[in-house]
Amino acid sequence: MSVRVLFAPSPTGSLHIGNALTAVANRRFADSHGGALVLRIDDTDPSRTVGGGDTAILGDLAWLGVSFDEGPVRQSERGALYSEAAERALDVGGAQRDSDGSVRLGRDGITLLRADGTATYQLASVADDLELGITHVIRGNDHRPNLEIQQRIARAIGGVLPEVIHHGLVLGEDGKKLSKRHGHSSIAEFREEGFPPEAVRAYLDELDLPEHDVHLDLARLRRLAIDAIAAMSDEELAASAGAPVEVVPVLRGARSLVEAREYAHLVLQPSVAQLPVEARLTLDRFAELRAPAPEWLSTDEARRVLGELKAVGGDLRSLRLALTGAATGPELTAVLSVLPRGEALSRAARAGGA
């Protein structure tokens, strides 16, 4: 039997990091078994549906590099399937219809169809698993209470629930499930903070299928972000930072893509810094060293200029302010290597009041 797994998010907006873990785990399981991943959008509950929520999910999956082989299948479009499943349960005595028209599972009191004829999450999920030929259900531990219920529903509608594999949840530092109050609870937040997708995906792959709950390790994620940026080609890094490839040397020390964009801005569109009079000595000496040097400095040449400036008591902080308008930022050696001679001299003269 060919392996078929399912990722079934609700359209509530950007993926929670725990749901992203489930998505990655399902994709990896399918790939390792030569199987297929089906994407289903669980939108049976209108109160939990957010406008554009499914679009956000598709965007997050693409960002993480999680592809799906079939779907998206939307539960809101499969009402006939769920009604037929409920009728089968009624026909064999596995369910009963209440006076208000709703359908319940035997004497368990578990509602399968609401009074308005719409399916509940429990019935829709089981009916989909059976109809779509799902062989393995991989999901978080928070779904464990649903297992016995869904097994009974599967039997009542004439089937057997697929094999179910539960994995640990991703928790905050306080040991509670991550939420907006913790920060870093959704893929959107990681994207906004400039984590490269390769870093987040690598972290989720490292977690694999945790048997127990795990605490989100931001330190590890930040380390992976630095590694991912370092591994990017010049063209990839420039595109991610929205900068010309010529300024990539100043982006290499960035710890996030947001910081890389900030570094690019400092070099390409610096603020004008008005420095105190005493900084003029440093800037004049810099001009003396930079003027006879080549139009573009190599890393070694830039390092030599800075070394000679520092040797005569030059204030490198003042030079940084003159060239970038900021007291902190990318390596000053890299800044010198991406600024042509005329531009570097012009900025130094302007900051010195010349």
Salt bridges, closest charged atoms under 4 A:
ASP31 OD1 - ARG27 NH2 2.81
ASP42 OD1 - ARG40 NE 2.55
ASP54 OD2 - ARG74 NH2 2.97
ASP60 OD1 - ARG191 NH1 3.19
ASP69 OD2 - ARG27 NH2 3.13
GLU70 OE2 - ARG4 NH1 2.68
GLU87 OE2 - ARG97 NH2 2.91
ASP98 OD2 - ARG104 NE 2.71
ASP108 OD2 - ARG152 NE 3.23
ASP128 OD2 - ARG40 NE 3.72
ASP128 OD1 - ARG78 NE 2.65
ASP129 OD1 - ARG40 NH1 3.59
GLU131 OE1 - ARG78 NH2 2.60
ASP142 OD2 - LYS177 NZ 3.40
GLU148 OE2 - ARG152 NH1 3.18
GLU163 OE1 - HIS136 NE2 3.44
ASP174 OD2 - ARG181 NH2 3.34
ASP174 OD1 - HIS182 NE2 2.85
GLU193 OE2 - HIS184 NE2 2.85
ASP205 OD1 - ARG28 NH1 2.75
ASP205 OD2 - ARG201 NE 3.27
GLU206 OE2 - ARG220 NH2 2.56
ASP208 OD1 - ARG28 NH2 2.84
GLU211 OE2 - HIS212 NE2 3.99
ASP227 OD1 - ARG223 NH2 2.97
ASP234 OD1 - ARG252 NH2 2.80
GLU259 OE2 - ARG255 NH2 2.63
ASP284 OD1 - ARG280 NE 3.07
GLU288 OE1 - ARG285 NH1 2.95
GLU295 OE1 - ARG341 NH2 3.36
ASP300 OD1 - ARG303 NH1 3.06
GLU343 OE2 - ARG347 NE 2.66
